[in-house]
């Protein structure tokens, strides 16, 4: 089986223009190893991308910075370096619908996947459903395990709707598990000062904020909704 695999790899190398006979044995082995490493990394990258479960594929290069005056090109480039991810910093992206919060979150997630980080993307509604059903659904247990193992956890549409006390308590325990182990990106149209009203329990809210805001960068986005501004018409 190994000989067959080696033959296939040699054949592929020949197709790519490598002149096997013209190089030394060691150089040939180096080319084989390099080819194998690149192939494995590509497969691993594809697996990480699939596990991240992004709702769509949008890079930071596709983000129209000219329409978002509250964020500069320099800041975007700084975020792309992902130094904050190594330090378990969190990002909170605030602003009205349609200003690019989710696009930026996905773009950063794609950058992280590309260089080897494990990423998990969920909307707040999906996350609450996972937390509420993980006691009896195997699928939810596996999803929660993947979230807790991720280097970067993205939670979209945070606080778009109120939580009951059980949901708030489950969310706190997740944030506590992720604290200082993973970085979190949150997108929301409501600032942290409003979260207490939606959770209905100031004690839990304070405990969540204490962990989220320990190391955090809060980015306020504004402007007209990109979706409304660029909406299609039937006429």
SEZABA-231822 format. One record per atom (N, C-alpha, C): residue number from 1; atom name; y, z, x. Coordinates in Angstrom, 3 decimals, padded with zeros to 6 digits, always signed. Layout:
<recs>
   num   atome          y          z          x
   NUM      CA          Y          Z          X
...
</recs>
This chain:
<recs>
   num   atome          y          z          x
     1       N   -001.206   +000.000   +000.829
     1      CA   +000.000   +000.000   +000.000
     1       C   +001.259   +000.000   +000.866
     2       N   +001.246   +000.821   +001.946
     2      CA   +002.395   +000.891   +002.837
     2       C   +002.599   -000.432   +003.568
     3       N   +001.458   -001.083   +003.970
     3      CA   +001.559   -002.367   +004.665
     3       C   +002.159   -003.424   +003.748
     4       N   +001.742   -003.380   +002.475
     4      CA   +002.277   -004.330   +001.503
     4       C   +003.776   -004.127   +001.334
     5       N   +004.195   -002.859   +001.242
     5      CA   +005.616   -002.550   +001.086
     5       C   +006.400   -003.029   +002.305
     6       N   +005.838   -002.820   +003.508
     6      CA   +006.502   -003.265   +004.734
     6       C   +006.632   -004.784   +004.746
     7       N   +005.572   -005.477   +004.300
     7      CA   +005.616   -006.935   +004.255
     7       C   +006.728   -007.414   +003.323
     8       N   +006.825   -006.768   +002.183
     8      CA   +007.864   -007.136   +001.208
     8       C   +009.249   -006.938   +001.806
     9       N   +009.424   -005.804   +002.517
     9      CA   +010.724   -005.515   +003.109
     9       C   +011.071   -006.519   +004.207
    10       N   +010.074   -006.880   +005.019
    10      CA   +010.306   -007.875   +006.071
    10       C   +010.698   -009.209   +005.445
    11       N   +009.989   -009.580   +004.379
    11      CA   +010.291   -010.837   +003.696
    11       C   +011.714   -010.827   +003.142
    12       N   +012.117   -009.680   +002.582
    12      CA   +013.473   -009.570   +002.051
    12       C   +014.502   -009.682   +003.169
    13       N   +014.197   -009.064   +004.304
    13      CA   +015.109   -009.145   +005.440
    13       C   +015.239   -010.587   +005.933
    14       N   +014.116   -011.286   +005.954
    14      CA   +014.160   -012.681   +006.388
    14       C   +015.044   -013.505   +005.458
    15       N   +014.919   -013.244   +004.161
    15      CA   +015.721   -013.975   +003.178
    15       C   +017.205   -013.709   +003.377
    16       N   +017.532   -012.515   +003.880
    16      CA   +018.934   -012.163   +004.100
    16       C   +019.458   -012.720   +005.421
    17       N   +018.623   -013.412   +006.152
    17      CA   +019.105   -014.071   +007.360
    17       C   +018.750   -013.372   +008.652
    18       N   +017.949   -012.305   +008.597
    18      CA   +017.562   -011.611   +009.824
    18       C   +016.528   -012.456   +010.578
    19       N   +016.739   -012.696   +011.835
    19      CA   +015.799   -013.452   +012.651
    19       C   +014.925   -012.450   +013.408
    20       N   +013.809   -012.085   +012.762
    20      CA   +012.952   -011.018   +013.270
    20       C   +012.469   -011.304   +014.687
    21       N   +012.119   -012.542   +014.954
    21      CA   +011.565   -012.874   +016.268
    21       C   +012.595   -012.797   +017.370
    22       N   +013.855   -012.859   +017.029
    22      CA   +014.914   -012.925   +018.038
    22       C   +015.424   -011.556   +018.458
    23       N   +014.959   -010.514   +017.840
    23      CA   +015.439   -009.183   +018.187
    23       C   +014.277   -008.327   +018.664
    24       N   +014.595   -007.277   +019.363
    24      CA   +013.551   -006.411   +019.906
    24       C   +012.859   -005.642   +018.788
    25       N   +011.700   -005.087   +019.134
    25      CA   +010.924   -004.317   +018.156
    25       C   +011.730   -003.136   +017.637
    26       N   +012.419   -002.415   +018.538
    26      CA   +013.207   -001.255   +018.124
    26       C   +014.351   -001.653   +017.203
    27       N   +015.000   -002.757   +017.537
    27      CA   +016.082   -003.227   +016.675
    27       C   +015.544   -003.605   +015.300
    28       N   +014.362   -004.194   +015.317
    28      CA   +013.728   -004.580   +014.059
    28       C   +013.436   -003.349   +013.196
    29       N   +012.883   -002.295   +013.838
    29      CA   +012.595   -001.057   +013.118
    29       C   +013.886   -000.434   +012.578
    30       N   +014.937   -000.482   +013.388
    30      CA   +016.233   +000.050   +012.947
    30       C   +016.740   -000.692   +011.716
    31       N   +016.548   -002.012   +011.719
    31      CA   +016.985   -002.802   +010.570
    31       C   +016.173   -002.435   +009.326
    32       N   +014.869   -002.239   +009.538
    32      CA   +013.998   -001.847   +008.424
    32       C   +014.445   -000.507   +007.845
    33       N   +014.667   +000.470   +008.730
    33      CA   +015.079   +001.802   +008.284
    33       C   +016.430   +001.761   +007.585
    34       N   +017.356   +001.005   +008.144
    34      CA   +018.680   +000.883   +007.545
    34       C   +018.591   +000.265   +006.153
    35       N   +017.777   -000.765   +006.043
    35      CA   +017.576   -001.423   +004.754
    35       C   +016.981   -000.459   +003.739
    36       N   +015.984   +000.327   +004.183
    36      CA   +015.314   +001.277   +003.294
    36       C   +016.268   +002.379   +002.845
    37       N   +017.070   +002.895   +003.777
    37      CA   +018.026   +003.949   +003.433
    37       C   +019.055   +003.462   +002.421
    38       N   +019.548   +002.252   +002.627
    38      CA   +020.526   +001.688   +001.692
    38       C   +019.918   +001.496   +000.312
    39       N   +018.669   +001.043   +000.284
    39      CA   +017.996   +000.826   -000.992
    39       C   +017.766   +002.145   -001.728
    40       N   +017.349   +003.163   -000.990
    40      CA   +017.119   +004.473   -001.613
    40       C   +018.415   +005.069   -002.146
    41       N   +019.489   +004.936   -001.366
    41      CA   +020.773   +005.470   -001.803
    41       C   +021.254   +004.761   -003.065
    42       N   +021.040   +003.469   -003.133
    42      CA   +021.432   +002.714   -004.322
    42       C   +020.639   +003.182   -005.540
    43       N   +019.333   +003.418   -005.351
    43      CA   +018.507   +003.916   -006.452
    43       C   +018.951   +005.308   -006.877
    44       N   +019.237   +006.170   -005.906
    44      CA   +019.696   +007.523   -006.220
    44       C   +021.036   +007.491   -006.944
    45       N   +021.913   +006.581   -006.524
    45      CA   +023.213   +006.447   -007.176
    45       C   +023.042   +006.013   -008.632
    46       N   +022.126   +005.092   -008.861
    46      CA   +021.852   +004.629   -010.221
    46       C   +021.296   +005.767   -011.082
    47       N   +020.440   +006.610   -010.497
    47      CA   +019.896   +007.758   -011.226
    47       C   +020.997   +008.752   -011.573
    48       N   +021.883   +009.033   -010.605
    48      CA   +022.982   +009.970   -010.863
    48       C   +023.909   +009.438   -011.952
    49       N   +024.155   +008.140   -011.923
    49      CA   +025.024   +007.526   -012.922
    49       C   +024.404   +007.624   -014.313
    50       N   +023.108   +007.390   -014.400
    50      CA   +022.413   +007.478   -015.682
    50       C   +022.422   +008.906   -016.221
    51       N   +022.187   +009.876   -015.347
    51      CA   +022.147   +011.278   -015.764
    51       C   +023.526   +011.806   -016.164
    52       N   +024.581   +011.206   -015.609
    52      CA   +025.939   +011.665   -015.938
    52       C   +026.271   +011.418   -017.401
    53       N   +025.729   +010.360   -017.990
    53      CA   +025.915   +010.020   -019.407
    53       C   +027.384   +009.788   -019.771
    54       N   +028.063   +009.004   -018.944
    54      CA   +029.430   +008.630   -019.296
    54       C   +029.414   +007.746   -020.546
    55       N   +030.378   +007.931   -021.451
    55      CA   +030.408   +007.104   -022.667
    55       C   +030.777   +005.654   -022.385
    56       N   +031.482   +005.424   -021.305
    56      CA   +031.819   +004.069   -020.861
    56       C   +032.163   +004.121   -019.377
    57       N   +032.298   +002.952   -018.778
    57      CA   +032.520   +002.843   -017.328
    57       C   +033.954   +002.395   -017.082
    58       N   +034.801   +003.320   -016.625
    58      CA   +036.183   +002.987   -016.287
    58       C   +036.563   +003.698   -014.996
    59       N   +036.967   +002.925   -014.013
    59      CA   +037.320   +003.497   -012.720
    59       C   +038.790   +003.889   -012.679
    60       N   +039.152   +004.657   -011.672
    60      CA   +040.554   +005.038   -011.494
    60       C   +041.407   +003.829   -011.120
    61       N   +040.794   +002.834   -010.495
    61      CA   +041.539   +001.621   -010.148
    61       C   +041.982   +000.859   -011.397
    62       N   +041.280   +001.082   -012.509
    62      CA   +041.636   +000.421   -013.765
    62       C   +042.706   +001.185   -014.543
    63       N   +043.023   +002.394   -014.095
    63      CA   +044.009   +003.209   -014.810
    63       C   +045.409   +002.660   -014.549
    64       N   +046.146   +002.410   -015.622
    64      CA   +047.493   +001.842   -015.506
    64       C   +048.497   +002.960   -015.257
    65       N   +048.719   +003.264   -013.993
    65      CA   +049.595   +004.373   -013.624
    65       C   +051.043   +004.116   -014.040
    66       N   +051.412   +002.857   -014.219
    66      CA   +052.797   +002.536   -014.591
    66       C   +053.136   +003.019   -015.992
    67       N   +052.108   +003.245   -016.825
    67      CA   +052.339   +003.722   -018.182
    67       C   +052.225   +005.244   -018.279
    68       N   +051.974   +005.907   -017.153
    68      CA   +051.845   +007.368   -017.168
    68       C   +052.790   +007.945   -016.126
    69       N   +054.008   +008.261   -016.566
    69      CA   +055.058   +008.690   -015.640
    69       C   +054.898   +010.136   -015.167
    70       N   +054.010   +010.893   -015.798
    70      CA   +053.835   +012.288   -015.396
    70       C   +052.821   +012.444   -014.265
    71       N   +052.253   +011.325   -013.804
    71      CA   +051.272   +011.365   -012.724
    71       C   +051.589   +010.229   -011.752
    72       N   +051.648   +010.555   -010.475
    72      CA   +052.021   +009.552   -009.474
    72       C   +050.786   +008.932   -008.825
    73       N   +050.992   +007.790   -008.186
    73      CA   +049.916   +007.143   -007.432
    73       C   +049.410   +008.059   -006.325
    74       N   +050.315   +008.779   -005.689
    74      CA   +049.935   +009.714   -004.622
    74       C   +049.009   +010.800   -005.161
    75       N   +049.315   +011.319   -006.360
    75      CA   +048.470   +012.357   -006.948
    75       C   +047.084   +011.816   -007.297
    76       N   +047.039   +010.602   -007.834
    76      CA   +045.747   +009.980   -008.150
    76       C   +044.908   +009.819   -006.886
    77       N   +045.537   +009.350   -005.823
    77      CA   +044.823   +009.158   -004.558
    77       C   +044.335   +010.490   -003.995
    78       N   +045.131   +011.533   -004.170
    78      CA   +044.737   +012.863   -003.705
    78       C   +043.528   +013.369   -004.491
    79       N   +043.536   +013.153   -005.800
    79      CA   +042.406   +013.560   -006.633
    79       C   +041.141   +012.789   -006.251
    80       N   +041.284   +011.510   -005.912
    80      CA   +040.139   +010.662   -005.558
    80       C   +039.424   +011.141   -004.301
    81       N   +040.124   +011.866   -003.444
    81      CA   +039.495   +012.365   -002.219
    81       C   +038.446   +013.434   -002.511
    82       N   +038.566   +014.079   -003.683
    82      CA   +037.583   +015.065   -004.151
    82       C   +037.480   +016.305   -003.270
    83       N   +038.520   +016.598   -002.498
    83      CA   +038.517   +017.844   -001.723
    83       C   +038.421   +019.055   -002.642
    84       N   +039.050   +018.953   -003.796
    84      CA   +039.037   +020.049   -004.774
    84       C   +037.617   +020.322   -005.278
    85       N   +036.786   +019.292   -005.302
    85      CA   +035.411   +019.456   -005.772
    85       C   +034.592   +020.282   -004.789
    86       N   +034.804   +020.073   -003.504
    86      CA   +034.106   +020.862   -002.487
    86       C   +034.487   +022.339   -002.562
    87       N   +035.689   +022.620   -003.061
    87      CA   +036.190   +023.997   -003.130
    87       C   +035.985   +024.626   -004.504
    88       N   +035.222   +023.960   -005.377
    88      CA   +034.973   +024.426   -006.743
    88       C   +036.272   +024.656   -007.534
    89       N   +037.241   +023.788   -007.305
    89      CA   +038.451   +023.819   -008.131
    89       C   +038.157   +023.162   -009.475
    90       N   +038.863   +023.603   -010.514
    90      CA   +038.767   +022.991   -011.831
    90       C   +040.010   +022.155   -012.107
    91       N   +039.871   +021.179   -012.995
    91      CA   +041.008   +020.387   -013.452
    91       C   +041.104   +020.495   -014.965
    92       N   +042.305   +020.717   -015.468
    92      CA   +042.549   +020.697   -016.907
    92       C   +043.553   +019.590   -017.180
    93       N   +043.129   +018.592   -017.938
    93      CA   +043.981   +017.456   -018.281
    93       C   +044.471   +017.637   -019.709
    94       N   +045.763   +017.859   -019.862
    94      CA   +046.351   +018.139   -021.170
    94       C   +047.239   +016.989   -021.622
    95       N   +047.302   +016.789   -022.932
    95      CA   +048.189   +015.764   -023.462
    95       C   +047.711   +015.258   -024.806
    96       N   +048.565   +014.536   -025.516
    96      CA   +048.194   +013.986   -026.825
    96       C   +047.126   +012.910   -026.689
    97       N   +046.512   +012.506   -027.802
    97      CA   +045.490   +011.457   -027.744
    97       C   +046.039   +010.148   -027.190
    98       N   +045.209   +009.446   -026.432
    98      CA   +045.539   +008.103   -025.989
    98       C   +046.346   +007.964   -024.719
    99       N   +046.545   +009.068   -023.978
    99      CA   +047.385   +008.978   -022.769
    99       C   +046.563   +008.855   -021.478
   100       N   +045.237   +008.813   -021.596
   100      CA   +044.407   +008.561   -020.416
   100       C   +043.628   +009.741   -019.874
   101       N   +043.532   +010.823   -020.626
   101      CA   +042.826   +012.013   -020.131
   101       C   +041.350   +011.711   -019.846
   102       N   +040.683   +011.113   -020.827
   102      CA   +039.261   +010.813   -020.663
   102       C   +039.038   +009.762   -019.584
   103       N   +039.914   +008.773   -019.521
   103      CA   +039.811   +007.731   -018.492
   103       C   +039.859   +008.356   -017.098
   104       N   +040.808   +009.247   -016.871
   104      CA   +040.925   +009.898   -015.562
   104       C   +039.684   +010.740   -015.263
   105       N   +039.211   +011.483   -016.278
   105      CA   +038.029   +012.329   -016.092
   105       C   +036.808   +011.488   -015.714
   106       N   +036.598   +010.385   -016.426
   106      CA   +035.465   +009.503   -016.122
   106       C   +035.640   +008.855   -014.755
   107       N   +036.863   +008.418   -014.447
   107      CA   +037.128   +007.805   -013.146
   107       C   +036.802   +008.736   -011.994
   108       N   +037.192   +010.000   -012.126
   108      CA   +036.880   +010.989   -011.091
   108       C   +035.375   +011.253   -011.037
   109       N   +034.747   +011.272   -012.216
   109      CA   +033.302   +011.455   -012.260
   109       C   +032.559   +010.332   -011.554
   110       N   +033.025   +009.105   -011.739
   110      CA   +032.409   +007.955   -011.070
   110       C   +032.583   +008.027   -009.555
   111       N   +033.762   +008.464   -009.123
   111      CA   +033.988   +008.640   -007.682
   111       C   +033.001   +009.660   -007.117
   112       N   +032.787   +010.742   -007.856
   112      CA   +031.873   +011.796   -007.405
   112       C   +030.434   +011.291   -007.346
   113       N   +030.008   +010.567   -008.384
   113      CA   +028.656   +009.999   -008.403
   113       C   +028.447   +009.073   -007.211
   114       N   +029.449   +008.277   -006.917
   114      CA   +029.336   +007.263   -005.857
   114       C   +029.061   +007.885   -004.488
   115       N   +029.641   +009.056   -004.220
   115      CA   +029.457   +009.642   -002.884
   115       C   +028.382   +010.734   -002.842
   116       N   +027.643   +010.894   -003.957
   116      CA   +026.468   +011.758   -003.894
   116       C   +026.470   +013.011   -004.742
   117       N   +027.537   +013.263   -005.502
   117      CA   +027.580   +014.456   -006.344
   117       C   +026.851   +014.212   -007.669
   118       N   +026.286   +015.287   -008.219
   118      CA   +025.685   +015.228   -009.554
   118       C   +026.757   +015.567   -010.585
   119       N   +026.861   +014.737   -011.609
   119      CA   +027.915   +014.881   -012.609
   119       C   +027.304   +014.937   -014.003
   120       N   +027.912   +015.727   -014.884
   120      CA   +027.484   +015.800   -016.281
   120       C   +028.699   +015.621   -017.177
   121       N   +028.613   +014.702   -018.127
   121      CA   +029.713   +014.454   -019.070
   121       C   +029.242   +014.761   -020.488
   122       N   +030.021   +015.583   -021.203
   122      CA   +029.748   +015.867   -022.611
   122       C   +031.060   +016.090   -023.341
   123       N   +031.101   +015.694   -024.604
   123      CA   +032.224   +016.115   -025.435
   123       C   +031.986   +017.574   -025.815
   124       N   +033.034   +018.243   -026.260
   124      CA   +032.890   +019.645   -026.657
   124       C   +031.911   +019.776   -027.826
   125       N   +031.966   +018.825   -028.759
   125      CA   +031.049   +018.856   -029.895
   125       C   +029.603   +018.740   -029.455
   126       N   +029.328   +017.831   -028.528
   126      CA   +027.970   +017.662   -028.003
   126       C   +027.518   +018.917   -027.270
   127       N   +028.428   +019.500   -026.501
   127      CA   +028.090   +020.684   -025.718
   127       C   +027.746   +021.866   -026.617
   128       N   +028.552   +022.085   -027.649
   128      CA   +028.279   +023.193   -028.573
   128       C   +026.934   +022.989   -029.259
   129       N   +026.622   +021.762   -029.633
   129      CA   +025.333   +021.478   -030.264
   129       C   +024.180   +021.784   -029.307
   130       N   +024.337   +021.426   -028.037
   130      CA   +023.306   +021.732   -027.031
   130       C   +023.114   +023.239   -026.901
   131       N   +024.226   +023.971   -026.832
   131      CA   +024.157   +025.424   -026.667
   131       C   +023.511   +026.101   -027.875
   132       N   +023.775   +025.590   -029.067
   132      CA   +023.255   +026.214   -030.289
   132       C   +021.787   +025.892   -030.540
   133       N   +021.289   +024.817   -029.949
   133      CA   +019.911   +024.400   -030.225
   133       C   +018.970   +024.563   -029.033
   134       N   +019.500   +025.040   -027.903
   134      CA   +018.661   +025.113   -026.701
   134       C   +017.539   +026.143   -026.804
   135       N   +017.628   +027.056   -027.772
   135      CA   +016.571   +028.057   -027.923
   135       C   +015.285   +027.455   -028.484
   136       N   +015.414   +026.355   -029.251
   136      CA   +014.212   +025.812   -029.886
   136       C   +014.024   +024.300   -029.696
   137       N   +014.977   +023.615   -029.075
   137      CA   +014.820   +022.186   -028.824
   137       C   +014.631   +021.923   -027.333
   138       N   +013.508   +021.304   -026.995
   138      CA   +013.218   +020.988   -025.596
   138       C   +014.283   +020.063   -025.010
   139       N   +014.736   +019.100   -025.806
   139      CA   +015.755   +018.158   -025.344
   139       C   +017.029   +018.888   -024.939
   140       N   +017.447   +019.856   -025.758
   140      CA   +018.658   +020.623   -025.456
   140       C   +018.471   +021.487   -024.215
   141       N   +017.268   +022.029   -024.038
   141      CA   +016.980   +022.830   -022.845
   141       C   +017.136   +021.990   -021.577
   142       N   +016.625   +020.767   -021.617
   142      CA   +016.732   +019.872   -020.458
   142       C   +018.180   +019.455   -020.212
   143       N   +018.920   +019.217   -021.304
   143      CA   +020.327   +018.840   -021.166
   143       C   +021.135   +019.980   -020.562
   144       N   +020.871   +021.196   -021.015
   144      CA   +021.588   +022.358   -020.495
   144       C   +021.239   +022.594   -019.028
   145       N   +019.986   +022.381   -018.680
   145      CA   +019.560   +022.517   -017.281
   145       C   +020.321   +021.523   -016.397
   146       N   +020.460   +020.289   -016.872
   146      CA   +021.186   +019.262   -016.111
   146       C   +022.654   +019.629   -015.949
   147       N   +023.246   +020.205   -016.985
   147      CA   +024.650   +020.632   -016.922
   147       C   +024.821   +021.718   -015.863
   148       N   +023.933   +022.695   -015.878
   148      CA   +024.045   +023.815   -014.944
   148       C   +023.754   +023.404   -013.498
   149       N   +023.022   +022.320   -013.316
   149      CA   +022.707   +021.849   -011.962
   149       C   +023.754   +020.880   -011.422
   150       N   +024.685   +020.465   -012.270
   150      CA   +025.684   +019.473   -011.856
   150       C   +026.725   +020.086   -010.917
   151       N   +027.214   +019.267   -009.994
   151      CA   +028.312   +019.688   -009.121
   151       C   +029.647   +019.599   -009.857
   152       N   +029.728   +018.659   -010.791
   152      CA   +030.939   +018.458   -011.586
   152       C   +030.556   +018.348   -013.053
   153       N   +031.128   +019.217   -013.878
   153      CA   +030.875   +019.216   -015.318
   153       C   +032.156   +018.784   -016.026
   154       N   +032.074   +017.700   -016.789
   154      CA   +033.224   +017.198   -017.537
   154       C   +033.030   +017.528   -019.011
   155       N   +034.011   +018.212   -019.589
   155      CA   +033.973   +018.571   -021.007
   155       C   +035.172   +017.911   -021.677
   156       N   +034.893   +016.943   -022.534
   156      CA   +035.938   +016.147   -023.179
   156       C   +036.236   +016.694   -024.575
   157       N   +037.484   +016.572   -024.985
   157      CA   +037.930   +017.012   -026.318
   157       C   +037.769   +018.515   -026.520
   158       N   +038.097   +019.288   -025.515
   158      CA   +038.019   +020.744   -025.641
   158       C   +039.046   +021.238   -026.648
   159       N   +038.637   +022.116   -027.530
   159      CA   +039.504   +022.768   -028.505
   159       C   +040.129   +021.806   -029.516
   160       N   +039.435   +020.728   -029.818
   160      CA   +039.913   +019.851   -030.887
   160       C   +039.591   +020.442   -032.255
   161       N   +038.674   +021.393   -032.280
   161      CA   +038.338   +022.069   -033.535
   161       C   +038.002   +023.532   -033.238
   162       N   +038.130   +024.352   -034.264
   162      CA   +037.912   +025.796   -034.098
   162       C   +036.432   +026.106   -033.872
   163       N   +036.180   +027.218   -033.170
   163      CA   +034.813   +027.698   -032.939
   163       C   +034.606   +028.997   -033.700
   164       N   +033.366   +029.249   -034.108
   164      CA   +033.068   +030.573   -034.632
   164       C   +032.720   +031.481   -033.450
   165       N   +032.512   +032.760   -033.740
   165      CA   +032.319   +033.725   -032.654
   165       C   +031.056   +033.440   -031.845
   166       N   +030.000   +033.011   -032.520
   166      CA   +028.755   +032.702   -031.796
   166       C   +028.970   +031.530   -030.845
   167       N   +029.642   +030.491   -031.307
   167      CA   +029.904   +029.326   -030.462
   167       C   +030.768   +029.699   -029.260
   168       N   +031.791   +030.526   -029.522
   168      CA   +032.671   +030.965   -028.429
   168       C   +031.892   +031.787   -027.405
   169       N   +030.984   +032.619   -027.888
   169      CA   +030.181   +033.454   -026.992
   169       C   +029.234   +032.597   -026.137
   170       N   +028.614   +031.595   -026.757
   170      CA   +027.733   +030.687   -026.018
   170       C   +028.520   +029.905   -024.965
   171       N   +029.722   +029.476   -025.333
   171      CA   +030.568   +028.730   -024.399
   171       C   +030.970   +029.608   -023.219
   172       N   +031.290   +030.866   -023.499
   172      CA   +031.638   +031.793   -022.412
   172       C   +030.492   +031.933   -021.418
   173       N   +029.274   +032.097   -021.929
   173      CA   +028.128   +032.286   -021.034
   173       C   +027.903   +031.050   -020.158
   174       N   +028.151   +029.866   -020.706
   174      CA   +028.024   +028.656   -019.894
   174       C   +029.087   +028.630   -018.796
   175       N   +030.333   +028.904   -019.164
   175      CA   +031.416   +028.917   -018.175
   175       C   +031.135   +029.961   -017.102
   176       N   +030.591   +031.089   -017.506
   176      CA   +030.254   +032.145   -016.549
   176       C   +029.160   +031.683   -015.582
   177       N   +028.176   +030.941   -016.103
   177      CA   +027.103   +030.414   -015.248
   177       C   +027.634   +029.382   -014.252
   178       N   +028.629   +028.610   -014.674
   178      CA   +029.185   +027.560   -013.818
   178       C   +030.212   +028.094   -012.825
   179       N   +030.737   +029.271   -013.098
   179      CA   +031.830   +029.835   -012.306
   179       C   +031.469   +029.926   -010.822
   180       N   +032.300   +029.336   -009.981
   180      CA   +032.156   +029.307   -008.525
   180       C   +030.869   +028.626   -008.049
   181       N   +030.233   +027.864   -008.944
   181      CA   +029.058   +027.074   -008.559
   181       C   +029.306   +025.587   -008.783
   182       N   +030.121   +025.278   -009.776
   182      CA   +030.433   +023.888   -010.109
   182       C   +031.918   +023.767   -010.397
   183       N   +032.441   +022.566   -010.240
   183      CA   +033.801   +022.279   -010.693
   183       C   +033.738   +021.771   -012.127
   184       N   +034.797   +022.023   -012.874
   184      CA   +034.854   +021.625   -014.278
   184       C   +036.121   +020.814   -014.510
   185       N   +035.986   +019.706   -015.220
   185      CA   +037.150   +018.971   -015.716
   185       C   +037.171   +019.126   -017.232
   186       N   +038.276   +019.619   -017.752
   186      CA   +038.456   +019.764   -019.194
   186       C   +039.563   +018.837   -019.658
   187       N   +039.365   +018.173   -020.790
   187      CA   +040.456   +017.426   -021.410
   187       C   +040.742   +018.057   -022.767
   188       N   +042.011   +018.180   -023.091
   188      CA   +042.378   +018.816   -024.360
   188       C   +043.779   +018.395   -024.778
   189       N   +044.027   +018.453   -026.075
   189      CA   +045.380   +018.209   -026.570
   189       C   +046.110   +019.523   -026.843
   190       N   +045.464   +020.629   -026.476
   190      CA   +046.061   +021.952   -026.682
   190       C   +046.018   +022.739   -025.374
   191       N   +047.119   +023.428   -025.071
   191      CA   +047.198   +024.220   -023.859
   191       C   +046.395   +025.502   -023.962
   192       N   +046.053   +026.122   -022.828
   192      CA   +045.276   +027.364   -022.821
   192       C   +045.871   +028.468   -023.683
   193       N   +047.196   +028.479   -023.831
   193      CA   +047.836   +029.520   -024.642
   193       C   +047.465   +029.408   -026.120
   194       N   +046.909   +028.261   -026.543
   194      CA   +046.516   +028.056   -027.939
   194       C   +045.022   +028.255   -028.167
   195       N   +044.261   +028.407   -027.096
   195      CA   +042.814   +028.455   -027.248
   195       C   +042.335   +029.692   -027.996
   196       N   +043.053   +030.790   -027.847
   196      CA   +042.655   +032.023   -028.517
   196       C   +042.594   +031.868   -030.022
   197       N   +043.551   +031.134   -030.585
   197      CA   +043.577   +030.915   -032.029
   197       C   +042.345   +030.142   -032.487
   198       N   +041.895   +029.197   -031.671
   198      CA   +040.772   +028.349   -032.059
   198       C   +039.424   +029.010   -031.816
   199       N   +039.381   +029.950   -030.880
   199      CA   +038.128   +030.668   -030.631
   199       C   +037.983   +031.876   -031.552
   200       N   +039.098   +032.382   -032.022
   200      CA   +039.046   +033.502   -032.949
   200       C   +038.688   +034.830   -032.316
   201       N   +038.630   +034.893   -031.007
   201      CA   +038.290   +036.133   -030.304
   201       C   +039.055   +036.151   -028.990
   202       N   +040.097   +036.948   -028.930
   202      CA   +040.949   +036.971   -027.748
   202       C   +040.223   +037.518   -026.525
   203       N   +039.261   +038.429   -026.757
   203      CA   +038.499   +038.985   -025.637
   203       C   +037.698   +037.911   -024.924
   204       N   +036.975   +037.096   -025.706
   204      CA   +036.184   +036.009   -025.127
   204       C   +037.097   +034.966   -024.503
   205       N   +038.203   +034.655   -025.194
   205      CA   +039.148   +033.662   -024.671
   205       C   +039.695   +034.095   -023.316
   206       N   +040.073   +035.363   -023.208
   206      CA   +040.611   +035.886   -021.950
   206       C   +039.580   +035.791   -020.830
   207       N   +038.322   +036.115   -021.152
   207      CA   +037.254   +036.053   -020.145
   207       C   +037.012   +034.613   -019.686
   208       N   +037.060   +033.665   -020.624
   208      CA   +036.884   +032.250   -020.275
   208       C   +038.031   +031.768   -019.401
   209       N   +039.262   +032.083   -019.822
   209      CA   +040.442   +031.651   -019.066
   209       C   +040.469   +032.267   -017.670
   210       N   +040.020   +033.510   -017.568
   210      CA   +039.999   +034.189   -016.273
   210       C   +039.163   +033.409   -015.259
   211       N   +038.048   +032.848   -015.722
   211      CA   +037.164   +032.095   -014.835
   211       C   +037.664   +030.661   -014.604
   212       N   +038.157   +030.038   -015.669
   212      CA   +038.628   +028.656   -015.540
   212       C   +039.893   +028.545   -014.701
   213       N   +040.793   +029.521   -014.852
   213      CA   +042.101   +029.435   -014.210
   213       C   +042.149   +030.082   -012.829
   214       N   +041.012   +030.619   -012.383
   214      CA   +040.983   +031.261   -011.064
   214       C   +041.394   +030.274   -009.977
   215       N   +040.775   +029.088   -010.010
   215      CA   +041.158   +027.989   -009.110
   215       C   +041.265   +026.736   -009.969
   216       N   +042.472   +026.348   -010.287
   216      CA   +042.646   +025.255   -011.243
   216       C   +043.903   +024.452   -010.946
   217       N   +043.860   +023.200   -011.301
   217      CA   +045.050   +022.348   -011.307
   217       C   +045.213   +021.849   -012.738
   218       N   +046.339   +022.191   -013.349
   218      CA   +046.618   +021.762   -014.720
   218       C   +047.545   +020.551   -014.664
   219       N   +047.114   +019.456   -015.267
   219      CA   +047.889   +018.215   -015.252
   219       C   +048.310   +017.870   -016.673
   220       N   +049.609   +017.804   -016.897
   220      CA   +050.152   +017.472   -018.219
   220       C   +050.450   +015.974   -018.276
   221       N   +049.775   +015.284   -019.170
   221      CA   +050.015   +013.856   -019.367
   221       C   +050.829   +013.657   -020.642
   222       N   +051.705   +012.685   -020.633
   222      CA   +052.508   +012.428   -021.829
   222       C   +052.705   +010.934   -022.007
   223       N   +053.492   +010.582   -022.996
   223      CA   +053.760   +009.172   -023.255
   223       C   +053.135   +008.702   -024.548
   224       N   +053.344   +007.426   -024.832
   224      CA   +052.815   +006.815   -026.047
   224       C   +051.327   +006.538   -025.894
   225       N   +050.599   +006.664   -026.999
   225      CA   +049.165   +006.389   -026.976
   225       C   +048.898   +004.962   -026.508
   226       N   +048.058   +004.840   -025.483
   226      CA   +047.702   +003.515   -024.961
   226       C   +046.960   +002.709   -026.016
   227       N   +046.109   +003.386   -026.807
   227      CA   +045.336   +002.681   -027.829
   227       C   +046.236   +002.105   -028.911
   228       N   +047.251   +002.896   -029.319
   228      CA   +048.164   +002.407   -030.356
   228       C   +049.057   +001.300   -029.804
   229       N   +049.534   +001.507   -028.590
   229      CA   +050.429   +000.526   -027.972
   229       C   +049.738   -000.813   -027.764
   230       N   +048.440   -000.782   -027.476
   230      CA   +047.699   -002.013   -027.196
   230       C   +046.675   -002.333   -028.288
   231       N   +046.953   -001.882   -029.495
   231      CA   +046.011   -002.105   -030.592
   231       C   +045.909   -003.594   -030.936
   232       N   +044.747   -003.973   -031.411
   232      CA   +044.530   -005.352   -031.840
   232       C   +044.950   -005.505   -033.293
   233       N   +045.255   -006.703   -033.683
   233      CA   +045.627   -006.969   -035.071
   233       C   +044.783   -008.111   -035.613
   234       N   +044.551   -008.109   -036.919
   234      CA   +043.762   -009.179   -037.533
   234       C   +044.639   -010.377   -037.876
   235       N   +045.972   -010.222   -037.700
   235      CA   +046.886   -011.327   -038.033
   235       C   +047.355   -012.045   -036.771
</recs>
